[in-house]
Amino acid sequence: MYESFFGLKEKPFSMTPDPRYFYPSAKHTDALNHMVYAIEERRGFVVITGEIGSGKTTLSRVLFQKLDRRTKTAVIRNTQLSAKDLVAQTLDELEIPYKPSSTKAGLINALNEFLVEQLGTDSNVVLLIDEAQNLKPNVLEEVRMLSNLETEREKLIQIILMGQPELKSKLWLKELTQLRQRVTLHYHLAPLDEPESAAYITHRLHVAGANGTPLFSSSALPKIFQYTQGVPRLINGLCDRALLTGYVNESKTIDAGIIAEVAGELPSLTDEPISA
């Protein structure tokens, strides 16, 4: 609606995790490089945590674009499932045929045979589980068992657990000690700082086709950080709504006043219900 008014080709602050809009902050770039290294070196387990809206899903999509084309990937985003369902979904994602009547042991055997075949062609396999903090301890233990699929020298499957900070706490449960000991990399995605938040906004506007004319005033940027505390998803929601408000008010520049007005109307930025 507001794109042409501001000289944009598309909406710059969409909530969808589009890799084109990935902003390579120091934190996100470091996490990305560590994940690529862990996968390419077949290190096994990687855990990435971050608050809601910190950019974990976008990061995972950028990661898959950077991997060798021969790398097979499986992504599980529905984490309300049993241990057997987890293995079955992994087979589905990797397009490994199996009989619906198969036992869990039979499913794991089918997966192992596939992994050995991939190793024979020097192909890697990655399993990424999103929202992993929702997995029950017995299902996380099954994930550990999958990591036991290995040769004498290297892991046959590389596993990435992504989730909210509660995932780290869950991994410290006594019954998950063996899983925790297998984690070779744990990286926490902290929010953007104030300069990074401003650069993030500029980056997204550039990708969306902005011609370089500042759409957000110098007074608006600190306000955006104040309300969002550098959480990318909150920045997107606030900036998108601010551009819509600017369009409605025929204002070519988003100032601090518009940011304050919009922030008071967004449920994600308020602690109490908003009155109608």
N, C-alpha and C positions, 0 to 999 in steps of 0.2 A: 504493500500500500504506500509506504513512504519512500521506497527505493529511488524512484525517479526524482522526487523532490530534493533529495540530498545527493543526487548524481551517483547513485550506487547501482551496480548490476544485479545485486541480490541482497537479501537480508544478512548483515554481518554477524548477528548475534543469535543465530538459531540454536536451539537446545540439542539438535542432533549431533552426535560425535563424528563430525566430518574431518578426516585426516588433513584435508587441505588447509584447515584453520588451526592446525596444531601450532602452538607457540612454543618454541624451544627455549623455555626458561632454563636457568642453570640446573634447577632441581629436576625438571622433566627430562632434560637431555642426559643428565647423569644417570637417572633411573633407566632410560632407554638404552644407553650404552652398556650398562651393567647387565641388562636382560639379554641383549644381543650376545654379549660375551659368554654369559652362562649357558645359553642355548648352543652356540657354535662350539663351545668347548665341552658340551655334554656334561654339565655339572649337576644336573638333576633338579633339585627343588629351589624355586624362587618364590619369595613372598613379597607382594607389593601392597602396602596399606595407604589409606588416605581418607580424609573426611568426605562426606557426600558432596559431589560436585567438584572434586579436586582435579578431575581430568583423567581418571584411571582408564575409562573405556576408550577415550580418544587415543590415549597412549598405547593401548593394546592394539588398536587398528594401525597405528603408525609402525609399531613393532613388526606386525605381520608383513607390511610392505617392505621392510628392510631385510627380511630373512631370505635366504637362498631359495630360489624357485622350486627346488626339489624338496624343500621342507613341507611336510604334511602337518596341517593344523586342525585341532579340534577345540571348539569353544563351547563351554557349558555355562549358560546364564541362569537357568532354572535350578536353584539349589535346594528346593524343597523335594528331595528325592531320597530313595533308599540306596544302600550300597550297591545292590544289583542293578538298579536303575542307572546309577552313575556309570557303571561299566558298559551297560547297554547303550546309553547315550553317546559314550565315547566311540563305540563301534559304529554307531549311526553316523556320527560326525566324520569319521574316517572312511565311511562307505565300505565297511567290512561286513560281508554277509554272515548271518547267523540264524539259527532256528529260534523262533519265539519260545519254544519249550526248553531251550538250553538252560542248564544250571549256571550259577555264577562262576563256578570253576571252569565250565565249558566256554563261557564268554571270555574269561581271562586267558584261556589257552588259545582262543582264536586271535585275541589281541597280541599275544606273545609271538605267534607264528607270523603275523603281519609285521611286527616290529623287527623280527629277525630278517625278514625279506627286505625291509627298507634299509637295514644296516648293510645288507649285501650289495645294495646299489649306492651306498654312501649317502643315503637320504636320512634326514633327521625327522623326528616326530615331536610335536609340541601339543600338550594339553593345557589349555587355559581355563580356569574355573573362576568366573566372576561372582561377586557377592558371596565369597567363600565363608564369610563369617556366619552365614545361615546354615552351613552344613553341620549336621549332628556329629558328635565325637566319633561314633562308630563308622560314619561315612568318611570322615577325615582319616580314620585308621585304614579304610579301604584304599584311599588315595596313597597312603604310605606303602601299602602292599603293591600297588601298581608301580611305584618307584623301585621296587625290588626286581623288576624286570630288567636285567642287565647282563652284560658279559663280564669276563674277568677284568676288563679294562675300562669299560664305559657304560653309562646309562643308555638304555634303549629308548626311553621316553623322557622328555624334559617337561616338567610340570610347573606351571605358574599359578599360584593362588593369589587372587586379587580380592580385596575387601576393605571394609571399614576398620577403624582401629580396634574394634572388639575382636577381630580375627587374631591379633597378636595376643590378647588376653586368653583367648580360647586355646591357642597353641601351647600355653603354659599349664594347661590341665595336666595332672599327673599321668592320666592314661594316654596322653599324646606325647610323652617324653621322647619316644623313638622317632616320631614324626618331626618334632622340633629339632632333634639332633641331626636330621638329614637336610635341613634348610641351609643352603650354601650362600644365599643372599637374601637379606631382608632390607627393603628400602621403603621409607615412609615419605609420601608426597605431601610436603608442607604447603600451605597457601602461598600465593605470590606476595612479595613485599610491595610497597607503594610504587617504586619506580617500575617494577615488573608489571604491575597492574596497568599502569599507564601505557607501557610498551605493548602489552597484550591487546589493549583496546585499539591502538594504532595499527598493530599487525592485522587484526581482524578486519578493520576498515579497509586496509590496503588490499587484502585478498578479495574483498567484496567490490572493489573497483573505485574506491575513493581517489580523488585526483590530488590529494595532498593538502587541500584546504581543511584546517582543523574544524571538526564538527562539534567537538566538546571543548569548551573554554578551559583555560588554565585553572579557573576556580572550581570547575566541575569535577576534574580528575581526583583531587584530594577527597572530595565529598563521596565519590564513587567508592574509593578505597575505605573510607570511614564506615559506610553502610555495608559493604560486602566483605571487608577484612581479607580481600585478596582471593576469595573463593571463585574460581572461574565460572561456575554455573550461576552464581548469584550476580556476578558482573554481567553475564549475558542477559539475564532476566531484567536487570535494572536498565542497562543500556538500550535494549530493544524497546522497552516501554517508554524510555525517555525520548527516543527518536520518534516514536509514534505520537507522543505528546507534542514534540516540537513541530511535527507535520501538521497536527490539528491546529496548533496555535500560529502556524506559518512563521516559525522561528528557525532560521537557517543554522543557528548556533545553540547548542545545549549548554545552558549555564547552571550554576550551583542551585539556583532557585528551582529550576525544572527537576533537577536530581532530587532535591529535598521533597518536592511535591510528589513525585513518583514513588519515592522510597516509602512514604507514608501510606501509599495505596497497595503496596505489594505484601501479601501475607508472608512470603518467604523472608522478609526483612523486618517483621514486627514480632514482638513477643506476645501480643494479645490479639484476640479476634478484632477484625476491622468492622466498625459499625457501618450499616448500610446507609 
